[in-house]
Amino acid sequence: MYDDNFSINESVDYFGWLEGNVNFPLFGCHMRFHVKSADVIYARRCAEYFEAITADNLKEHTALYTCLEALVKYVSDMLEEHSGEFELGELFFDEYSSVDDLLKIIVPASLTFERSAYLHEEYCPIAYSIKFSFKPVPDEVMEIALHGDEAVYAGEFRGVSPWNDKLLKKKYNYLRR
């Protein structure tokens, strides 16, 4: 299946999953995505939703913005913990940096949409996790996850499910702080 902005096909990586490419205007790039436990209708709805997120309307996507604010704290802590290990040049980033500052130093590496097994596809809210790499040190990766209007996870990459609300109780989740 192909649309002007994205394509959706059976995944070559994961049996029973879908995959495609979507425009990611917030970062000014196209990226590959995977869809777990869903059909093409849900996948299309997710891709359309995602393509509508821009720097101008980011704050309207409250859960995403909350995750990114928590990721600012994660990156700040990571840099403090590893100070001296990374060659960062003139980069200055701390806990007072903004989400706009964060968006300049992270790169989306993967995007996974996941439908809840308990909700019908047409009623299931958009749920996704995004893996990011840190531009100055690309092997430092982090992740956010959310479903609908609920922020679920922000922190070190762990391959989490956006439907795992138990993550909100984990000490390593920067949404708890």
JOKANOR-V247895 format. One record per residue. N is the residue number from 1. RES is the residue in one small letter. SS is DSSP state (A for helix, B for strand, O for the rest). Layout:
BEGIN
N_RES_SS / N_RES_SS
END
This chain:
BEGIN
1_m_O / 2_y_B / 3_d_O / 4_d_O / 5_n_O / 6_f_O / 7_s_B / 8_i_B / 9_n_B / 10_e_B / 11_s_O / 12_v_O / 13_d_O / 14_y_O / 15_f_O / 16_g_O / 17_w_O / 18_l_B / 19_e_B / 20_g_B / 21_n_B / 22_v_B / 23_n_B / 24_f_B / 25_p_O / 26_l_O / 27_f_O / 28_g_O / 29_c_B / 30_h_B / 31_m_B / 32_r_B / 33_f_B / 34_h_B / 35_v_B / 36_k_B / 37_s_O / 38_a_O / 39_d_O / 40_v_A / 41_i_A / 42_y_A / 43_a_A / 44_r_A / 45_r_A / 46_c_A / 47_a_A / 48_e_A / 49_y_A / 50_f_A / 51_e_A / 52_a_O / 53_i_O / 54_t_O / 55_a_O / 56_d_O / 57_n_O / 58_l_A / 59_k_A / 60_e_A / 61_h_O / 62_t_A / 63_a_A / 64_l_A / 65_y_A / 66_t_A / 67_c_A / 68_l_A / 69_e_A / 70_a_A / 71_l_A / 72_v_A / 73_k_A / 74_y_A / 75_v_A / 76_s_A / 77_d_A / 78_m_A / 79_l_A / 80_e_A / 81_e_A / 82_h_O / 83_s_O / 84_g_O / 85_e_O / 86_f_O / 87_e_O / 88_l_O / 89_g_O / 90_e_O / 91_l_O / 92_f_O / 93_f_O / 94_d_O / 95_e_O / 96_y_O / 97_s_O / 98_s_O / 99_v_A / 100_d_A / 101_d_A / 102_l_A / 103_l_A / 104_k_A / 105_i_A / 106_i_B / 107_v_B / 108_p_B / 109_a_B / 110_s_B / 111_l_B / 112_t_B / 113_f_B / 114_e_B / 115_r_O / 116_s_O / 117_a_O / 118_y_O / 119_l_O / 120_h_O / 121_e_O / 122_e_O / 123_y_O / 124_c_O / 125_p_O / 126_i_O / 127_a_B / 128_y_B / 129_s_B / 130_i_B / 131_k_B / 132_f_B / 133_s_B / 134_f_B / 135_k_O / 136_p_O / 137_v_B / 138_p_B / 139_d_B / 140_e_B / 141_v_B / 142_m_B / 143_e_B / 144_i_B / 145_a_B / 146_l_B / 147_h_B / 148_g_O / 149_d_O / 150_e_B / 151_a_B / 152_v_B / 153_y_B / 154_a_B / 155_g_B / 156_e_B / 157_f_O / 158_r_O / 159_g_O / 160_v_O / 161_s_O / 162_p_O / 163_w_O / 164_n_O / 165_d_A / 166_k_A / 167_l_A / 168_l_A / 169_k_A / 170_k_O / 171_k_O / 172_y_O / 173_n_O / 174_y_O / 175_l_O / 176_r_O / 177_r_O
END
